[in-house]
Each structure stands twice: as structure tokens, then as C-alpha cells.
Amino acid sequence: MAKVVYRPLRFKQETQNFGGIMADAANKYSQNVPGKFYVDIQCIDCDACRETARELFTRYDDGGYSYVKKQPETPEEEESCQKALEGCPVDAIGANGDASDQIRA
């Protein structure tokens, strides 16, 4: 019988002391709408961002990951998106995308 080897996930708490693994705009999913916030290929489909900012994030069912479906337009939405970024267990949410595409209220 083949031996199965499991690779542990690298969560934020594990990596913070070593500089962390930050989201990379070069590796963001194409489904993200243009703008400041995005989800990259580190997403583990944990649902945290969708629970935190339901109006801004959604799931790509075919790929099994989240992406930004709408950029924040109000201070409340911006705060909600920032909370999702801070709550992401694998740092898959970035906030250094193309901010020039972002619409401000």
C-alpha cells in the first residue's frame, strides 16, 4: 500500500515570526475585479473572507477559491475588506493592487 504524506498548511500564526507569506499581485486570480484588493493563489477556500465581507468576496466554484467580486466603495466596505485581509489565515488577500481602478464614495 502506498504511503500518504500530508503537507501541513502554513498558517499566519506559523509564519509571522519568519516574515510571513504575503499575497502577491503577480499571482492574483483573474476573477478578481480590478482595484486595490485581490485574492492570490494561496487561497485555501476557508470561507473566512466570504463570512467577513460577504458583499465583496465570493467563491469560484470551479476552482475552489475565493476572489474579490466587488471593490469597496464606502468607508464601511473598505473596513470590511481590511478585516477580511487581516483575518485570512494564509495571507492570500492583498491590498496593493491597482488602486487607480478603485471607485471612492
C-alpha positions in Angstrom: 0.0 0.0 0.0 1.3 3.5 -0.9 2.3 5.7 1.9 0.5 9.0 2.0 2.4 12.1 3.1 0.5 15.1 4.2 2.0 18.6 3.9 0.9 20.9 6.7 -0.7 24.2 5.8 1.3 27.3 6.6 -1.0 29.5 8.6 -0.3 33.1 9.5 0.5 32.3 13.2 3.2 29.9 12.0 4.8 32.3 9.5 4.6 35.6 11.3 7.9 35.1 13.1 9.6 34.3 9.8 8.4 37.3 7.8 5.1 35.7 6.7 3.9 34.8 3.2 2.2 37.9 1.8 -0.3 38.0 -1.0 1.4 38.7 -4.4 -0.4 40.8 -7.0 1.6 38.9 -9.7 -0.2 35.7 -8.6 -3.7 37.0 -8.1 -6.7 35.2 -9.6 -8.1 36.6 -12.9 -11.6 36.6 -11.5 -10.7 39.4 -9.1 -12.3 42.7 -10.2 -9.6 45.4 -10.9 -8.7 47.5 -7.9 -6.8 47.7 -4.6 -7.9 44.4 -3.1 -7.4 40.9 -4.6 -7.0 37.2 -3.7 -4.0 35.3 -4.8 -3.2 31.6 -5.4 -2.5 30.9 -1.7 -6.3 30.8 -1.0 -7.3 27.6 0.7 -11.1 28.2 0.3 -11.7 28.5 4.1 -14.7 30.9 3.7 -13.3 33.4 6.2 -13.3 36.4 3.8 -16.8 35.5 2.5 -18.1 35.5 6.0 -16.4 38.7 6.9 -17.2 40.7 3.8 -19.9 38.8 2.1 -20.7 41.7 -0.3 -17.1 41.9 -1.5 -15.9 38.3 -1.8 -17.4 35.3 -3.5 -16.3 31.7 -4.3 -15.2 30.4 -7.7 -16.8 27.0 -7.5 -14.9 25.5 -10.4 -11.5 26.4 -8.9 -12.4 26.1 -5.2 -11.2 29.5 -4.1 -12.4 33.0 -3.2 -12.0 36.2 -5.2 -12.9 39.9 -4.9 -16.2 40.3 -6.7 -16.6 44.0 -5.9 -14.1 46.6 -4.7 -15.1 48.6 -1.7 -16.9 51.9 -2.4 -17.6 53.2 1.1 -15.5 53.5 4.2 -17.6 50.7 5.8 -16.8 48.4 2.8 -13.2 49.3 3.0 -13.1 48.4 6.7 -14.9 45.2 6.0 -12.4 44.3 3.3 -9.5 45.2 5.6 -10.9 42.9 8.3 -11.1 40.1 5.8 -7.4 40.7 4.8 -6.3 40.7 8.4 -8.4 37.5 9.2 -7.1 35.5 6.2 -5.2 32.5 7.8 -2.8 32.2 4.8 -2.4 35.8 3.8 -4.0 35.3 0.4 -5.7 38.7 0.3 -3.6 41.6 -0.9 -4.3 45.4 -0.8 -1.6 46.6 -3.1 -3.4 46.1 -6.4 -4.2 48.8 -8.9 -5.9 51.4 -6.6 -6.4 53.7 -9.6 -9.3 51.4 -10.6 -11.0 51.8 -7.3 -14.1 54.0 -7.0 -14.4 56.1 -3.9 -17.6 57.4 -2.4 
